[in-house]
Amino acid sequence: MLIVIVRVENGHISVDNLITELRRLVPVRFQWDVKETAPDTYMVQFPSVIELDRLRRVGSVPSFDFN
């Protein structure tokens, strides 16, 4: 199991919208497990080190939470 911490730098995103963004950005079928651990900080289970490294190379990702 690969657990990472995701932090939102500007604004806020809901858990549901973060999962939606992860599904969009990571091209594998995976049951995302996301828990908010502090304001704008999330514990996320990743499917593999390969997918995590791929997303790290992307860097910061702009996203919008319209809720």
C-alpha positions, 0 to 999 in steps of 0.5 A: 500500500502506497500512502501519500499526503496531498496538500492544496496550495490555494483554495479548497477542493472537496474529497469527491472532487479530488477523487475526480481529479485523480481519476482524470490525471492517473490513467488506471482503474483504481478505487481511490481512498482519500481522507481529509486529515487537516484543512486542505491536506489529504491522505491518499492511497496511490495505485503504484509508485509508477503512477505517483512518479508520473503525477509528481513529474506533472507538478502542481495541477490547477483544479476548480471546486465549484461546490 
